[in-house]
């Protein structure tokens, strides 16, 4: 059990319990789709999916206004042009927000299943077929589960996923398709030094959180010696004005290894680690958040408790006074995200839930290497902050929707 001051991991950690088997029958994995290609990351998967579509340079790709910058960077790197669509209160594309001119010049759309809580894309699939637009189903948050009438990933012409959000791997993404073959691109293999570093990174991360009982002390000594010999990176003051800058955003997306195969460490661990615990512990942690935060003052769960056919990525919590609460949670080094870095030039739409989510929705991590006690700690820290006077107006009631 961790103390109130112990840092909590922001992603899965290799632990002896990572090898424990648990039964979670009947839950689909995007890996089960007919055709798959493993990449270095989810953003590399989006890039490769765009190349597989073989659209002309300069073609328009539709992207949601509520996005991580790593959704947009691959579009630009593939020499395509992003255009943006609004989302509704369920996180589904608000198709009426896309004007006829934009539809006519669009060749593909990237639509995401947010928070690990997948939705049916039946209406979107019909719309894409009607307009001759290819669908890339972004499953970065949804490695497992059903999306309405189909398994996750089976709606898209291609689907993309991120393994590092669900497994204790140093990297890895996935392009998959239930309908199209995937031509193997000429990906290069990482150098031997990078392969070794991949294993070291996994073990060092595990040692940081004392997850390998019996090995922690010895590994910590070795990593301490390694880090003592590694020079600290220099910090250069920037004279750039504050605010998002496209070049900075592209650099932060780290697109440098999109033409490489994933590391041996990632593929080995992906192949040998059981899946049941990953699914069941995420469901359990989501349930803890749902129970403790159901009646929080100044906050509300964005969606009700999901069914047993999903493995949540995060617990999305609408917070009225989100800026204060978010920065206070980060100051406590608690695992919480917010998608508040929106690509420059993203437009606004009066019915768009995206800008509100970017400001008000906090993503509380619920991965399998957070214990129930850890999840309670995060929830209680959030509740303590919400006791302070609310400084924001209540959101529209329609933004709290059942899943």
ROLOVO-55520 format. One record per residue (C-alpha): residue in one letter; x, y, z. Coordinates in steps of 0.05 Angstrom, whole numbers, plus 32768, in hexadecimal, padded with zeros to 4 digits. Layout:
N
- type / px / py / pz
- a / X / Y / Z
...
END
This chain:
403
- type / px / py / pz
- x / 8000 / 8000 / 8000
- x / 801A / 8045 / 7FEE
- x / 801E / 807F / 801E
- x / 7FFD / 80C2 / 8012
- x / 803E / 80DF / 7FF8
- x / 8056 / 80A4 / 7FCC
- x / 8055 / 80B6 / 7F82
- x / 8024 / 808D / 7F59
- x / 8034 / 8073 / 7F13
- x / 8014 / 8096 / 7ED8
- x / 8013 / 8057 / 7EAF
- x / 8018 / 800B / 7EB5
- x / 8055 / 7FF1 / 7EDA
- x / 8076 / 7FAD / 7ED4
- x / 8068 / 7F88 / 7F15
- x / 8069 / 7F3F / 7F29
- x / 801D / 7F45 / 7F29
- x / 8021 / 7F57 / 7EDF
- x / 8029 / 7F0C / 7ED3
- x / 7FED / 7EF9 / 7EFC
- x / 7FB3 / 7ED9 / 7ED7
- x / 7F6B / 7EEF / 7EE0
- x / 7F2E / 7EDE / 7EB9
- x / 7F0B / 7F14 / 7E91
- x / 7EE5 / 7EEB / 7E5D
- x / 7EC4 / 7F06 / 7E1F
- x / 7EE7 / 7F49 / 7E1B
- x / 7F01 / 7F59 / 7DD6
- x / 7F46 / 7F75 / 7DC9
- x / 7F58 / 7FA0 / 7D8D
- x / 7F91 / 7F6E / 7D83
- x / 7F5B / 7F3B / 7D6F
- x / 7F4B / 7F60 / 7D2E
- x / 7F5E / 7F3B / 7CEE
- x / 7F98 / 7F67 / 7CD9
- x / 7FCB / 7F88 / 7D06
- x / 800B / 7FB0 / 7D03
- x / 8032 / 7FC3 / 7D42
- x / 8054 / 8007 / 7D44
- x / 807C / 802F / 7D76
- x / 8041 / 8057 / 7D91
- x / 7FF8 / 8069 / 7D87
- x / 800C / 80A8 / 7D61
- x / 8038 / 807E / 7D33
- x / 7FFC / 8050 / 7D29
- x / 7FD2 / 808B / 7D12
- x / 8009 / 80A0 / 7CE3
- x / 800F / 805B / 7CC5
- x / 7FC3 / 8056 / 7CBE
- x / 7FC3 / 8097 / 7C97
- x / 7FF9 / 807C / 7C69
- x / 7FD2 / 803C / 7C5F
- x / 7F96 / 8066 / 7C47
- x / 7FC5 / 8083 / 7C11
- x / 7FA1 / 80C5 / 7C0B
- x / 7FBD / 80FD / 7BDF
- x / 7FEB / 8130 / 7C00
- x / 7FC4 / 816A / 7C1D
- x / 7F84 / 8142 / 7C26
- x / 7F5A / 8155 / 7C62
- x / 7F55 / 8128 / 7C9F
- x / 7F1E / 8137 / 7CD2
- x / 7F35 / 8138 / 7D1B
- x / 7F0B / 8144 / 7D5A
- x / 7F12 / 8187 / 7D7E
- x / 7F1C / 815F / 7DBE
- x / 7F5F / 813F / 7DB0
- x / 7FA5 / 8130 / 7DC8
- x / 7FD8 / 8153 / 7D9B
- x / 7FF1 / 810E / 7D86
- x / 7FB1 / 8106 / 7D5D
- x / 7FC3 / 8143 / 7D33
- x / 800E / 813C / 7D2B
- x / 800A / 80FC / 7D01
- x / 7FDA / 811E / 7CD1
- x / 800B / 8156 / 7CC4
- x / 8046 / 8127 / 7CC0
- x / 8021 / 80FE / 7C8B
- x / 801C / 813E / 7C61
- x / 7FD1 / 8143 / 7C6D
- x / 7FA7 / 817C / 7C86
- x / 7F7E / 8178 / 7CC7
- x / 7F38 / 8195 / 7CCD
- x / 7F10 / 8191 / 7D0C
- x / 7ECB / 8178 / 7D21
- x / 7EA5 / 8184 / 7D61
- x / 7E90 / 814C / 7D91
- x / 7E4E / 8143 / 7DB6
- x / 7E44 / 8136 / 7E00
- x / 7E50 / 80EC / 7DF5
- x / 7E94 / 80F9 / 7DD3
- x / 7E79 / 80E4 / 7D8F
- x / 7E85 / 810D / 7D50
- x / 7E53 / 8146 / 7D48
- x / 7E4C / 8139 / 7CFE
- x / 7E20 / 8176 / 7CF2
- x / 7E5C / 81A1 / 7D06
- x / 7E80 / 818E / 7CC6
- x / 7E6D / 81BA / 7C8C
- x / 7E61 / 81A0 / 7C46
- x / 7EA1 / 81BF / 7C29
- x / 7ECC / 819D / 7C5E
- x / 7EA9 / 815B / 7C53
- x / 7EB5 / 815F / 7C08
- x / 7F00 / 8167 / 7C11
- x / 7F09 / 8136 / 7C4A
- x / 7F26 / 80F1 / 7C3D
- x / 7F29 / 80D5 / 7C85
- x / 7F10 / 80E1 / 7CCB
- x / 7F31 / 80CF / 7D0D
- x / 7EFD / 80C0 / 7D42
- x / 7F0F / 80AC / 7D89
- x / 7EF2 / 8081 / 7DBF
- x / 7F00 / 80AD / 7DFC
- x / 7F15 / 8097 / 7E41
- x / 7F13 / 804C / 7E32
- x / 7EC7 / 804F / 7E2E
- x / 7EB8 / 803C / 7DE6
- x / 7E78 / 8050 / 7DC2
- x / 7E53 / 8036 / 7D85
- x / 7E6D / 8056 / 7D45
- x / 7E31 / 803D / 7D1C
- x / 7E19 / 8082 / 7D08
- x / 7E60 / 809A / 7CF9
- x / 7E6F / 805C / 7CCF
- x / 7E30 / 8068 / 7CA6
- x / 7E44 / 80B1 / 7C9D
- x / 7E8A / 809E / 7C86
- x / 7E6F / 806C / 7C54
- x / 7E3D / 80A0 / 7C3A
- x / 7E74 / 80D4 / 7C2D
- x / 7EAD / 80A6 / 7C18
- x / 7ED7 / 80B9 / 7C55
- x / 7F05 / 8085 / 7C75
- x / 7EFE / 807B / 7CC0
- x / 7F3B / 8075 / 7CEE
- x / 7F20 / 805C / 7D31
- x / 7F4D / 8077 / 7D67
- x / 7F4E / 8042 / 7D9E
- x / 7F8A / 8060 / 7DC5
- x / 7F5E / 805E / 7E03
- x / 7F3A / 801D / 7DF2
- x / 7F66 / 7FE0 / 7DE9
- x / 7F2D / 7FB4 / 7E01
- x / 7EE2 / 7FB3 / 7DFC
- x / 7EA5 / 7FB9 / 7DD0
- x / 7E8F / 7FF9 / 7DAD
- x / 7E45 / 7FEE / 7DA9
- x / 7E34 / 7FBB / 7D74
- x / 7E7C / 7FAC / 7D61
- x / 7EBD / 7F9D / 7D86
- x / 7EEC / 7FD7 / 7D91
- x / 7F12 / 7FE7 / 7D51
- x / 7EE1 / 7FC3 / 7D23
- x / 7EBC / 8003 / 7D0D
- x / 7EF8 / 8023 / 7CEB
- x / 7F1A / 8017 / 7CA9
- x / 7F56 / 8017 / 7CD7
- x / 7F5A / 801B / 7D22
- x / 7F95 / 8033 / 7D4B
- x / 7FA9 / 8024 / 7D93
- x / 7FDF / 8032 / 7DC7
- x / 7FFB / 7FF7 / 7DED
- x / 8022 / 8021 / 7E20
- x / 7FE0 / 803A / 7E3E
- x / 7FCD / 7FF2 / 7E50
- x / 800C / 7FCA / 7E59
- x / 804F / 7FD7 / 7E7D
- x / 8075 / 7FE0 / 7E3C
- x / 80A6 / 8017 / 7E29
- x / 807F / 8026 / 7DE9
- x / 8053 / 8007 / 7DB3
- x / 8016 / 8016 / 7D8A
- x / 7FE9 / 7FEF / 7D5B
- x / 7FC7 / 7FF8 / 7D18
- x / 7F8F / 7FC5 / 7D0E
- x / 7F56 / 7FB8 / 7CDE
- x / 7F1B / 7F88 / 7CDC
- x / 7F0F / 7F99 / 7C92
- x / 7F4F / 7FAB / 7C6F
- x / 7F91 / 7F89 / 7C65
- x / 7FCE / 7FAE / 7C80
- x / 800A / 7FB2 / 7C52
- x / 804A / 7FAD / 7C7B
- x / 8071 / 7FEE / 7C78
- x / 80BD / 7FED / 7C76
- x / 80C7 / 7FFB / 7CC0
- x / 810E / 7FFB / 7CDB
- x / 8126 / 7FD6 / 7D19
- x / 813F / 7FFF / 7D54
- x / 818A / 7FFA / 7D63
- x / 81A2 / 7FC8 / 7D97
- x / 81B0 / 8000 / 7DC8
- x / 8167 / 8017 / 7DC3
- x / 814F / 7FCF / 7DCC
- x / 8177 / 7FC8 / 7E0C
- x / 8160 / 800C / 7E25
- x / 8118 / 7FF6 / 7E1B
- x / 8121 / 7FBE / 7E4E
- x / 8147 / 7FEB / 7E7D
- x / 8110 / 8020 / 7E7A
- x / 80DB / 7FEC / 7E8D
- x / 8104 / 7FD3 / 7EC8
- x / 8117 / 8018 / 7EDF
- x / 80CF / 8030 / 7EDF
- x / 80BB / 7FF2 / 7F07
- x / 80F3 / 7FFE / 7F38
- x / 80E0 / 8047 / 7F41
- x / 809D / 8030 / 7F5D
- x / 80BB / 7FF5 / 7F83
- x / 8093 / 7FC2 / 7F5C
- x / 80C6 / 7F89 / 7F55
- x / 80CB / 7F6E / 7F9B
- x / 810E / 7F4B / 7FA6
- x / 812F / 7F72 / 7F6E
- x / 811F / 7FBA / 7F7F
- x / 815C / 7FC8 / 7FAA
- x / 818F / 7FAC / 7F7B
- x / 8170 / 7FCB / 7F3D
- x / 8168 / 800E / 7F60
- x / 81B3 / 800E / 7F6F
- x / 81C4 / 7FFE / 7F27
- x / 8195 / 8033 / 7F0B
- x / 81B0 / 8066 / 7F3E
- x / 81F7 / 805A / 7F24
- x / 81DE / 805F / 7EDC
- x / 81BA / 80A1 / 7EE8
- x / 81F5 / 80BE / 7F0E
- x / 821F / 80B5 / 7ECF
- x / 81EA / 80D4 / 7EA2
- x / 81F1 / 811F / 7E99
- x / 81B3 / 8147 / 7EA9
- x / 8195 / 8169 / 7E6B
- x / 81A1 / 81B3 / 7E67
- x / 8165 / 81E2 / 7E6C
- x / 8164 / 821D / 7E3D
- x / 8137 / 8258 / 7E4A
- x / 8104 / 8264 / 7E13
- x / 80F2 / 82A9 / 7DF9
- x / 80B4 / 828F / 7DD5
- x / 8071 / 82AC / 7DEA
- x / 8044 / 8281 / 7E15
- x / 800C / 825A / 7DF5
- x / 800A / 821F / 7DC4
- x / 803B / 8220 / 7D8A
- x / 8034 / 81EE / 7D51
- x / 807F / 81E0 / 7D4D
- x / 8082 / 81D4 / 7D99
- x / 8045 / 81A7 / 7D95
- x / 8062 / 817E / 7D5D
- x / 80A4 / 8176 / 7D82
- x / 8081 / 8161 / 7DC3
- x / 805B / 812C / 7D9C
- x / 809E / 8108 / 7D90
- x / 8091 / 80EC / 7D4B
- x / 80DA / 80D8 / 7D40
- x / 80D2 / 808C / 7D41
- x / 8093 / 8082 / 7D19
- x / 80B8 / 805B / 7CE3
- x / 80D6 / 8028 / 7D14
- x / 80BE / 7FE6 / 7D2F
- x / 80AC / 7FE4 / 7D79
- x / 80E1 / 7FCE / 7DAB
- x / 80EC / 7F85 / 7DBC
- x / 80DA / 7F94 / 7E04
- x / 8096 / 7FAF / 7DF0
- x / 8085 / 7F74 / 7DC3
- x / 809E / 7F40 / 7DF3
- x / 8077 / 7F5B / 7E2E
- x / 8039 / 7F65 / 7E03
- x / 803C / 7F1C / 7DEF
- x / 8047 / 7EFC / 7E34
- x / 801F / 7F27 / 7E64
- x / 7FD8 / 7F0F / 7E75
- x / 7F9E / 7F3E / 7E67
- x / 7F69 / 7F2D / 7E9B
- x / 7F87 / 7F55 / 7ED4
- x / 7F90 / 7F92 / 7EA6
- x / 7F45 / 7F92 / 7E98
- x / 7F2A / 7F80 / 7EDD
- x / 7F55 / 7FB0 / 7F06
- x / 7F44 / 7FEA / 7ED8
- x / 7EFA / 7FDB / 7EE0
- x / 7F03 / 7FD7 / 7F2B
- x / 7F29 / 8019 / 7F2F
- x / 7EF5 / 803B / 7F04
- x / 7EC0 / 8022 / 7F33
- x / 7EE4 / 803F / 7F6F
- x / 7EE6 / 8084 / 7F4F
- x / 7E9D / 807E / 7F3B
- x / 7E88 / 806D / 7F82
- x / 7EB2 / 80A2 / 7FA6
- x / 7EA7 / 80DB / 7F75
- x / 7E5E / 80CF / 7F64
- x / 7E46 / 8108 / 7F90
- x / 7E83 / 8135 / 7F92
- x / 7E76 / 817F / 7F9B
- x / 7E8A / 81A7 / 7F5D
- x / 7E98 / 8169 / 7F34
- x / 7E74 / 812F / 7F13
- x / 7E88 / 80F0 / 7EEE
- x / 7E83 / 80FE / 7EA4
- x / 7E65 / 80B9 / 7E97
- x / 7E44 / 8084 / 7EC3
- x / 7E65 / 8042 / 7ED3
- x / 7E76 / 801C / 7E93
- x / 7E60 / 7FD5 / 7E84
- x / 7E8C / 7F99 / 7E90
- x / 7EA1 / 7F97 / 7E47
- x / 7ED5 / 7FCF / 7E4B
- x / 7F18 / 7FDC / 7E6C
- x / 7F18 / 8027 / 7E7D
- x / 7F56 / 8051 / 7E71
- x / 7F42 / 808A / 7E9F
- x / 7F09 / 80A2 / 7ECA
- x / 7EF0 / 80E3 / 7EAA
- x / 7EDA / 8115 / 7EDE
- x / 7EB9 / 8158 / 7ECE
- x / 7ED2 / 818C / 7EFF
- x / 7EB4 / 81D2 / 7F03
- x / 7EF3 / 81F3 / 7F1E
- x / 7F20 / 81C7 / 7EF4
- x / 7F5E / 81F3 / 7EEF
- x / 7F69 / 81F7 / 7F3A
- x / 7F59 / 81AD / 7F47
- x / 7F83 / 8194 / 7F0C
- x / 7FC1 / 81BA / 7F1E
- x / 7FBB / 81A8 / 7F68
- x / 7FB6 / 815E / 7F57
- x / 7FF2 / 8163 / 7F2A
- x / 8018 / 8186 / 7F61
- x / 800C / 8148 / 7F8C
- x / 8029 / 811D / 7F53
- x / 7FE8 / 80F8 / 7F4C
- x / 7FD8 / 80D5 / 7F09
- x / 7FA8 / 8104 / 7EE7
- x / 7FA5 / 811F / 7EA0
- x / 7F80 / 8156 / 7E7C
- x / 7F7D / 815F / 7E31
- x / 7F87 / 81AA / 7E34
- x / 7FBD / 81B0 / 7DFD
- x / 7F93 / 81BA / 7DBF
- x / 7FB4 / 81C2 / 7D7B
- x / 7FBA / 820B / 7D65
- x / 7F83 / 821F / 7D35
- x / 7F4F / 81EE / 7D51
- x / 7F0C / 8213 / 7D45
- x / 7ED1 / 821A / 7D73
- x / 7E89 / 8204 / 7D68
- x / 7E4E / 8219 / 7D93
- x / 7E36 / 81D2 / 7DA0
- x / 7E7B / 81B4 / 7DAA
- x / 7E89 / 8190 / 7DEC
- x / 7ED3 / 818C / 7DDB
- x / 7EEA / 81D0 / 7DF6
- x / 7EC3 / 81C4 / 7E36
- x / 7EE2 / 8180 / 7E3F
- x / 7F28 / 819C / 7E32
- x / 7F1D / 81CD / 7E6C
- x / 7EF2 / 81A6 / 7E9D
- x / 7EFE / 815B / 7E94
- x / 7F35 / 813D / 7EBE
- x / 7F4C / 80F7 / 7EAC
- x / 7F5B / 80CF / 7EEB
- x / 7F87 / 8093 / 7EDB
- x / 7F6B / 804E / 7EEC
- x / 7F9F / 801F / 7ED0
- x / 7FAB / 7FDA / 7EED
- x / 7FEA / 7FEE / 7F15
- x / 7FC2 / 801D / 7F41
- x / 7FA6 / 7FF7 / 7F7C
- x / 7F62 / 8004 / 7F9A
- x / 7F86 / 802B / 7FD2
- x / 7FA9 / 8055 / 7F9E
- x / 7F67 / 8064 / 7F7B
- x / 7F47 / 8077 / 7FBD
- x / 7F81 / 80A5 / 7FCB
- x / 7F78 / 80C9 / 7F88
- x / 7F2D / 80CF / 7F91
- x / 7F35 / 80E9 / 7FD8
- x / 7F69 / 811C / 7FC3
- x / 7F38 / 8134 / 7F8E
- x / 7EFF / 8138 / 7FC0
- x / 7F2B / 8160 / 7FF1
- x / 7F38 / 8193 / 7FBA
- x / 7EEE / 8196 / 7FA7
- x / 7EDC / 81AA / 7FEF
- x / 7EFA / 81EE / 7FE1
- x / 7EC9 / 8223 / 7FC6
- x / 7EB3 / 8218 / 7F7F
- x / 7ECA / 824F / 7F50
- x / 7EA7 / 8239 / 7F10
- x / 7E61 / 8237 / 7EF5
- x / 7E3F / 81F4 / 7EEF
- x / 7E43 / 81D2 / 7EAB
- x / 7E07 / 81C3 / 7E7F
- x / 7DE3 / 8187 / 7E9C
- x / 7DE6 / 8163 / 7E59
- x / 7E31 / 8158 / 7E61
- x / 7E26 / 8122 / 7E96
- x / 7E0E / 80E8 / 7E6C
- x / 7E07 / 809D / 7E7B
- x / 7E35 / 8070 / 7E53
END
